[in-house]
Amino acid sequence: MTMSSVKIRGGEVFLVALPIRRPHHWVGHTARIGEGYAVLRLDLESGIVGWGEAQVIGTWGGDHGTRYGETPAMTAIAIRDFLLPAIAGQNVTEIEQLHVRMNRALRGYPYAKAAIDVAAHDAIGKIYGLPVYQLLGGKVREGVEIAHSIGIMDAPAAAREAAEVIAEGVATIKVKIGVEAERDIKVVAAVRQAIGSAGKIRVDANQGYRTWREAARVLSTMEKYDLIYAEQPVEGLHAMAQVSARINVPVMADESAWSAQDVLEIVRRNAAQMLSVYYTKPGGFAGAKRLLAVAGAAALPCDINGSAEMGIGVAADLHLAVSSPEIVLAGTIPITSTAEYLVTKVAGHKYLDDIIRQPFRFDKGVLHAPDGPGLGVEVDEAKIAKYRIG
Ligand SMILES: [Mg+2]
């Protein structure tokens, strides 16, 4: 191994917007998915490249403004002007050292750092000829059971989409709620009626209920539709703990859970009993593994979740999920299709095309991690050029 084969030269950021199957809305989210995400190509001196992706959304953040939204343009500036200069010339295999340097150069911006962390792992995997899951500890399972997210839509449309998704082999439906009590209950009832007793239903309010009393009332009413858990009903750990104390279904933290320290606080307050884990919120695989270690120590089951990843991000989700024993719940990972290969018509189908050549194997509701070196995906640079917006 020569130094030039591991030395970081620099990189390029592409802002990419893919065509979408349908708009996907949740409480507080007014932009459309795929409006533009940041894609990073990390270049080594040797010519080896690594790819990363950050699904940033300006209107999605943590509790009470403690974690900010990022727009794609902000992420591009963070990467180009601060983070890449901080790691240029460094050894790509020294992941912890790269994070120390990035954190010194710019506080926060976990999504930008996650794109770099994932691109670095992709490059390391290519150097050693190993899939990323092998770098993360090896596989504890072959793939991830997929949950399909029903965005905010009316009850008949939600019922129709849920039935189509179950027919395509996905067993868990995630219903977006947090809009208005009676509307939310009506939609969950319609979905339960459409899928019968076989499918599982989880709900996600995206902090939407104004008070914990309102959230507790709505969720208690919904219990008769057999919810497996309720994600982020309210904003802030105090309110989350109040809801947790009053309903029978487990509460999952998403917007409240970004870092290992957040998980410690959630456990201390019993604010949630499950966690929604992304590779982006903790700033990449390195931070995600720390978060998962704390979650595992506290026996909090986790899912893998995100914000409508494109192909590079889906690959990152899969490598993290299959190498993490703490991730036992079905995850809302998109099921990638391309313009050339349609894998599912509705289930997990977010985009009409993608920036990778080969979709992932989807079988009996499970999406499989690819086995090639690095992320195991071949990025289609012609598609990046086609869908580039910045
Ligand atoms: Mg969520």
Residues whose N, C-alpha, C, O or C-beta is under 5 A from the ligand:
A	BS01	MG	D204 E231 D254
